Amino acid sequence: MTIVKQKISQITVPTPYAVGDVHIYVMEGERLSIIDAGVKTDEAWAAFVYQLKQIGYEPKDIEQVVLTHHHPDHIGLIEYFPRLEEVVAHPQVDQWLKREPDFLQHYQNFFQALYHQAGVPEQYLRFLKQLRNPLGDVAKGNLTSMILEGDSLPGHEEWEVIATPGHAQSHLSFYREKDGALLGGDHLLEHISPNPLLEPPYQPGEERPKPMLQYRSSLKKLLSYDIEHVYPGHGKTFTNAAHLINRRLESQEKRATKVREIIGEAEMNIFQICACLFPNQYEKQFGLTMSETIGQLDYLEDIKAVKASVDDGVILYQNLEGSHL
């Protein structure tokens, strides 16, 4: 097999999710790799195989899968490659591939406790039953190699690993300095702002992650890189990453201002704030809107614009006098 050093080809496959199509990147180098692996559906696999043949390869040619993060639309097809030698990602991806009973129970228990603290009424707790649904759309497996910030991609040494948690605790991006290319997964998308999604702590008993604060920090970190071209997980490839990053930060700050306006002089729980912030979406997209609301409150608490108290196990928020964004 003749390999052109470090060539990248984009393959786009459908998903059953509202986000729409997802990209898989075929990367040539010392190994023939794919960056991310779509969703586990017949439609996605058929689309992948067809487009792979268009660039001269077959599934048996794929030697390595590198994952930007663990979400179902990025890891679904890892079982489909007959000669796959390596599955590479952040260490936390492993638990999502193995999906062992203790991990799934930890996941369920975390959200059950969190929704109680958020003041979620009993009738909305049915959403807890839906938490594991997306896990049916992924293959099972395990990592063969783990990578962290500062590492290089195995078989593609020109690519530097950058930790970009926020959208997912496991999220990594990959940067090539010589031409400013960024394989950004879902960290930076041109057409939509990725949700910083709530997850349980890696180990039971640890403090829960604060994905909005992580996401903002990860965005700011990328401003120190000379990024010329972004290959995203969804949507169009694009340039001028710094401009988009600043827009995303500004947009998030505007939403935080809206949260403060919703609270006003009252004392409100998380569910009440979520229902006011997303009146037309919170019932249909309960998990996403709760993640966003908690993220905004984490940010406001971090900058000392709101304070939290606890009443009968439920967290209540109120604005701090004299504070401003």
Secondary structure by P-SEA (a helix, b strand, c coil): cccccbbbbbbbbcccccccbbbbbbbbcccccccccccccaaaaaaaaaaaaaaccccccccbbbbcccccccccccccccccccccccccccccccccaaaaaaaaaaaaaaaaaacccccccccccccccccccbbbbbbcccccccccccccccbbbbbbccccccbbbbbbcccccccccccccccbbbbbccccccccccccccaaaaaaaaaaaacccccccccccccccccaaaaaaaaaaaaaaaaaaaaaaaaccccccaaaaaaaaccccccccaaaaaaaaaaaaaaaaaaccbbbbbcccbbbbbbcccccc
